[in-house]
Amino acid sequence: YTQQHRYSSVAFPVARTMSLIAITGNGCRDTSQSLIAVKPNPVANFIVNDNTQCFSNGSHQFVFTDKSTIADSLNNALGYVWNFGDSSPIEISEDAVHAYTLADSYLVVHTIVTRYGCRDSAFKQMVVYPDPETEITNTHGTDTLCGATTITLSADSGYTYLWSNTRTTRSITIRDSALLSP
C-alpha cells in the first residue's frame, strides 16, 4: 500500500520524517522511518524581444531572457536549457539569442533544473515570416530616358510599397527631369 503526501504552502527547505508501523495478522509489529526532503519546484518563464519576426535574409534575431523563479533563494537554479524547435543544438545558458535558417513556426522550450533535480519548462511559439519576393517591371522596355520620355515602373501586387522617391503606390511614372533632381 502506498500513501501519497503532498506538501504545499511551506517555507523551504523542509525535511519531514515519515513513520510506518507494519502489523501482521498475528499482531507482530515493525516500525520504520524515512526522512524526506521537500524542495520547491522552479517556475520556468521567459520573455522574447519579439515572437514574430521577418526572415530579413537571415538577419533576424530572437533574444530570449530567462524570467524563471523559485520559492527558495538557497535552491538556485543549476541548469538552463533552451530548445529552439529547429535542428540546431540545444543551448545551455540563462539567456539566449537565436536566428532561424528558414521561415517557419517554431516551438521554443526553456527548461530550468535545480541542483536537486526539480524542473519545470516554459513553451512559447516563435514565427519567422518569409521575406517578400518582388521585382520591378519596367513597362517602357528600356531603362534609358531621353527628353520627354516617361517610364512606368510597377511592383508585384500584394504588398505595401515605398519607392525611393517616397511614393507608396504600386506603380510610379518617372521622367528624366525627376531623376536629375537630388
Steps between C-alpha positions, in 0.01 A plus 500: 500500500635841404370821647593831346556820692509836329665795671398847392522854633803423713822691556797329336713305559283244680584157636227268619532167677251244384434203728347165421376236739442166326280250685457137398180305542660347814557841660876513435628853438787677339563874473695675229576866434611696198619859487353678198649826375240723335647746248312765305436464131627781283251684281646534152424817307665713236442804285607561142568829324240419229343159440406583139777621272573527130777277368688810370744291298603322819579814700205463742587435863291354781632612839379273783522616863444261790236614750473177699436506874541268795354525851831434680792729426737230634377260231635704208454358154790289389420455138329685220421325173367658181352290220417728207278249320721471194793274422751721683676368813345578837653794682595484867494855634276725706416726204533428129501656153390300196445548126314244290618378161149469353178697518259284700329462839708363790416388854770617743537302823689651793573251779642589840645238735602553864797336666254253657359393164175695530402630157245696303462605136343798324384489137451784251434507128735700273409591142745596229319653202647458152643805326295635209632416156434787268637633175461833329337482158591773252212547255714713264730208419816704548669664794608802294311831515540756225326836487132480580498120528339348805547160655241326715641271766271248668546262791337164565156517659419401856732731694521852629759708319760766562692620197826697523306816402276445811195395295292218649305381194549171317615682182682825439560695182829684478655737247858608460452835676381318815816286506733801461364667814693403811 
